[in-house]
């Protein structure tokens, strides 16, 4: 990988880490479309999954007191509207996360519609995507998709800028009010979806 590709990768990981820290989601949504320009789609998926695991481990710890355990840990399907909605959104997010590493939009749109406080919504999404990301990496590891797929040295270049982005994202999050947070979440979903469509069109 040449220096231009490395710089582009570092830049997009910084942006993805910042927006994911602020909103609680969107790492793969921001990173995947650009990364597929500098590496194969398979390598980009594994690269994003591994970096997302690092990001989630840090942010899960930082919001450990604020998430709703009943929402994040509930894997049953009671006959009630809210749990059914969460279950359906969780299934869709898990499916898209395993196949493309982009798992956010279904669950994000559900949580926005539920009008949770921004701190709870962000913490819930961080924990949900952290747990599902760990399981996805584990499955890919046992299927042999991790070893030999990516350039491990590239991970070492990107982790320091990720840590900086997390720190800045935390600072920015606490300056946002509820209204701006909801707007930002919707904007990340919209822009990320458009970028994915553009990336898919480019790869046709």
N, C-alpha and C positions, 0 to 999 in steps of 0.2 A: 504494500500500500504506500503510495507516494505522500509527500508532505501536505499537499493540498487536501487530499482525502482525509488525512489525520486531523488537520485543523478543522475541516468541515464537520467531522465526527465529534470532535471535542466541543465545538460550538453548539451543535444541535443537542448534545447530551446536557450541556449547561442549561439551554433553554427548556428542554423537556423536564429536567430535574426541578428547575425553578417553578414552572407552572404546575407541576405535579405536587410540589410541596405546598404551594398556595391553595390549590383547589382540592387536593386529596386524590386526584386521578389525572389521567391525560399523558402519562409518560410515553407509553407506546404510541398513542394517538399523534403526538407531536414528533416523536423520533423516527418511527417506521418509514414514513414516506421519503424522508431525506436519506436515511441510511441505505435504502434499497438502490440509491444512485451510486454508492461507493462500495457495496458488497452484495453478494447474492441474497435473495429473499430469505432462504433458509438460514444463512449466517446472521442476517439482520434480526430474524425472530429470536434465535438463541441469544444473541448479543443483548437484545432488549430485555429478554426474560432474566438474564443473569444480573444486569445492571439494575433492573427494577427490583430484584430481590435485595440488593444492597440498600437501595433507596428506602424500600419498605421496612427493612429491619431497623433502620435508624429512625424513621418517622413513626413507626408503630410504637417504639419505646417512648418517643416524645409525647405522643397523644394517648398513652396507655390509660390515663385516668378519665379521659373524656368520651370514650366510645360506648355505645349501647350494646352490651353483651348479648342481650336477647335478640337484637336484630341481626348482629354479625354471626352468632353461633347457631342460629336456628336452622336446622336442616330438615325438620319435619314439615308436614303440609296440613295444618289445622284448617277446618272449614270456616275461615274468616277472611274477609277481603284483604286486609293489610298483609297478613302473612302470605296469602296466595300471591299477591302482587310482588312481594319481596322474593318469594320462591321463583316465580317466573322470570323476574329480572335477573336473579342470581344464576339461573340455568342458562339464560342467553349470554350473560357476561362470561360465564365459565366456558361455554362453547366457543365464543369468539376469541377468548383469551388463549385457549389451547390450540386453536387452528391458525390464528394470525398474531397473537400476543396483544391484540387490541381488544380489551374486555370492557372498557369503561362505559360507553354510551347508554346501553339499556338500563344499567343500575343507576347511573347518574341522573338520567331523565326521570326515573322513578322517585329518587330521593328529592329532586327538585320539586316534583309534583306533590310530595308529602309535606313540603314546607317545614323541614326540620331546621332548627337553629344552625347557623353556619359552623359552629364549633363541633356540634354533634355530627352533622352531615359529613364534614371533612374527616373527623376521626373514624366514623363508621366506614367510609370508603377506603381510607388508608388500611384499616384492619382487614376489611373484606378482600381487597386486592392483594394485600400482603400474604394472607393465608392461601388464597387461590393461586397466587404466583409461585409460592413455595411448592404446592402440589404439582403445578404444571412443570416446573423445573425438575422435580423428582421423577415424574413420568417420562419426560424427555431424556433424562439421564439413563434410566433403566432401558429405554428403547435405543440407546446408543446415539442419540442425536446431538449430544453436547460435545463429546470428545472428537477433536479433529475438525470441528465445524468452523470455529472462529479463531482469530488471532488473539491469544491470551495477553500479549504485551499491550494490545490496544486498550484492554480493560484498565491496565495500570495508568495509562495516560488520562483516562476519563474520570477515574474515581476522585482525584483531588478537586477537579472542577465541579463534580457532583456535590461534594461536601460544601464547597463555597456556595453553590446554588441553593442547597438546603438551608444554610444559614441565612442567606438573603431572603429566601422565600418565607421563612418563619417571621422575619422582621416585617415583610410586606403584608402577610396575612393578618396580623393583628392591627393593621391600619385600615383594613377593609370593614365596611359595615355590611349588614345582612343583604341589603339591596344590591350593592356592588358585587358581593360574592356570588349571588345568583346570576347576575349578568355575566360575570367572568366565567362561571361554570358553563353556561349556555354557549358563550363565545368559543371556549376551548373545544366543546363538542362540535360546533358548526365548522370552525376552521380546520380542526383535525379531520373531520369527515370529508371536507373538500380536498384536503391534501391527500388523503387516501385514495379518493376517486381519481385525482390527477396522477398519482403514482401508478395506480392500476392501469390507467389509460396509456401511460408512457411504456409500461411493460407488455402491452398487447402486441 
